[in-house]
């Protein structure tokens, strides 16, 4: 996944969105667009999680083991 770094230059996606949404919009439109974008990124996270789950051969027992383990860093 790409790192989030501050940029002074807009990328192609940002420019496209600015052009697309340069018209007046209602609060409801804004809310619906936020939901669409949130859903899009939630789907991406789910896909990446599923990929990791399969690559590491994880299952429900893996999750239960992680939940019951103590992985704290010992303090000195």
N, C-alpha and C positions, 0 to 999 in steps of 0.2 A: 504494500500500500504506500502511496506517495506521502512524503513528509509534509507537514504544514509549516511553510516558511513565509514570513511576510514578504510581499512583493509590491513594488511601486508600479508595475506594469500589469494591466488587465490581460488575462488570457482569453482565448477564443470563446470559451464557454461564457465567461463573464460579459464579454462584449455582445454576444448573441442575446443573452438574457436582458441586458440593458436595452438593446434595440427592441426586443420583443415586448418588453413591459414599459415602454416609454409613453404609453397612453394612460389616461386616468383610469383608476381602478377603485372598486368598492372595497370596504373592509372584508366583505364576504369573499371576494375574489382573492384578496391577499391571504386570508385564512385557508382557502382551498389550495392555493399554490404552495403554502407552507406544508400542508398535509401531504400533497403530492411529492414534494421534495423529501420530506421526512420518510415517507413510505419507500421511496426509491433507495435512500441510503440504508434504511432498515433491511431492505431486501438484499443489498450488497453485503451487509454485515452477516446476515443469515447464510448467504452463499459461501462466504469466506469461512464462517464457523463450521459449516457442513464439510467443506473441503479439508479443514484441519482435523475435524472429527474422524473423517475417513482415512486421511494420511497417517494418523497416529493410532488407528484401530481402536478408537475409544468406544465405550459402551456405557450403559447405566451404572455398572459396577465401578468403572473408572471414576465417574462423578461421585459416587458414594464414598469411594476411597479417598478422593481429594477432599471431600467435605469433612471426613473424620480424621484427616492427617493434621499434624502440627508442623507447619513449614516455616515457623517463625525463625528469624535470625537471632541467634543467641547474643545476648548483651554481655559485654565484658565489664 
